[in-house]
Amino acid sequence: MHEKIVILDFGSQTTQLIGRRIRELNTFCEIVPYNKFPFDDDNVKGVILSGSPFSVNDENAFKTDLTRLRSHYPVLGICYGAQLIAQTSGGEVGKSASREYGRAKLHIKDTSDALLGNIREQSQVWMSHGDTILNIPETFRVIASTGDIHIAAYKIEGEPTWGVQFHPEVFHTEEGTRILDNFLTICGCQKDWTPASFIETTVNDLKQQLGNDKVILALSGGVDSSVTAVLLNKAIGKNLTCVFVNHGLLRKNEFETVLENYKHLGLNVIGVDAKDRFYKALAGVTDPERKRKIIGKGFIDVFEEEALKLKDIKWLAQGTIYPDIIESLSITGTTIKSHHNVGGLPEKMQLKLCEPLRLLFKDEVRRIGLELGMQKNLIYRHPFPGPGLGIRILGEITPEKVRVAQDADDIFISNLQMAGLYDKVWQAGAILLPVHSVGVMGDERTYENTIVLRAVTSTDAMTADWAHLPYEFLAKVSNEIINKVKGVNRVVYDISSKPPATIEWE
Ligand code: XMP
């Protein structure tokens, strides 16, 4: 296992950002609830206390005993973290006239300090606090101030504990990265956590964890499950079986292309063509939620049938990543919800879960994938929903409508690629409406389908803006779809943002 920094999460919105910055400094870190410090973990080199939405004076503020931490590890308290250390050491924290939000100018008082000594004597920092540290015990030394706040940073004499009132993890804190880097140096971190070292450690861990056990994995064609598969393949080879289900609602030629890609990677993949059974189950169904449920259940049924054909499977591997875990990690530390992409199966078949990417962010997964030699087009694919075209064909799904939606989508996506726009949008696709409209082609009146083009920009799919694609580009795509896709005589562009709309139409 790798050395690590533990970030105790007191509920701040920037806790994840602290994690990102530490990882960018090639150091592994884990975010844990404020009261769940892993005292039995020998790899911990230092501790960061995050900010919090609470005031330390609130009755229900998150508190934890810091004595044991402070006697064992270097500690850096950020904002609330700094206030908590001060208050529990006999200092005073309270409301003051001088609270600050936004940018402030930091003045360094002690140029020999290990945390702040080598940064510029004056620089911009980002503040966001209602309370202020008003008094500190005698053993605390002020090492930096701002115009409004005397105790903007302190060091405790005789122990490696620091507190900063500002947020070094935020982009607007000019010397923030250097400060965090200094803290890692103080902790004695090697700063050698790279994609290559992650792969080496994880492959070794997986070998130990899985031994000669057999593992099954549901491939979706997306980056997370693919990277999981390649890592596991490196660790246990033929003991890994991947199942890739064609529910008949994939993109055009996707089943074949993805299977071909996986062959290059040497994976043991069973491709199951189950499209007829899905079309049958979906016949006549128009309600979006029912469609989703039918597709979800069909997927589990097919997967389970395949799993049962294989003997002695012990593990179910999944491409769960860190944001999935953090989102469901309750701050009170009670539960970590498991993300069962193939819900219900682990209990039913008594499978153990194996999630080797569970502590990585998406861009880290991508870097690992590249390091593993995977093709760029697999790594940088747009997200595509599990129910696929099933939620992009509004109303009833028929094989003919799937053909129309696939052909239109294919023209849109390949044009985005040719125009160099594919990587500029978060995701894109074509939606087929259950609406006919009148048109004219040659001398003939037509009465045919409408295709909606949807393309959005986003960073996490929680919010999204419609992509401002050039008119000439949209004109070309529209022409090509109407000319080439039989059954379509009208193309429209969706200019709704999320919220209040969503990315998908169903
Ligand atoms: P919405 O439509 O909620 O989509 O703005 C946000 C992101 O989630 C994807 N999405 C899904 N993915 N199963 C999935 O695996 C689903 O049922 C599903 N619905 C939406 C969507 O493509 C977008 O990336």
Residues whose N, C-alpha, C, O or C-beta is under 5 A from the ligand:
A	BS01	XMP	P383 F384 P385 G386 P387 A461 T502 I503 E504
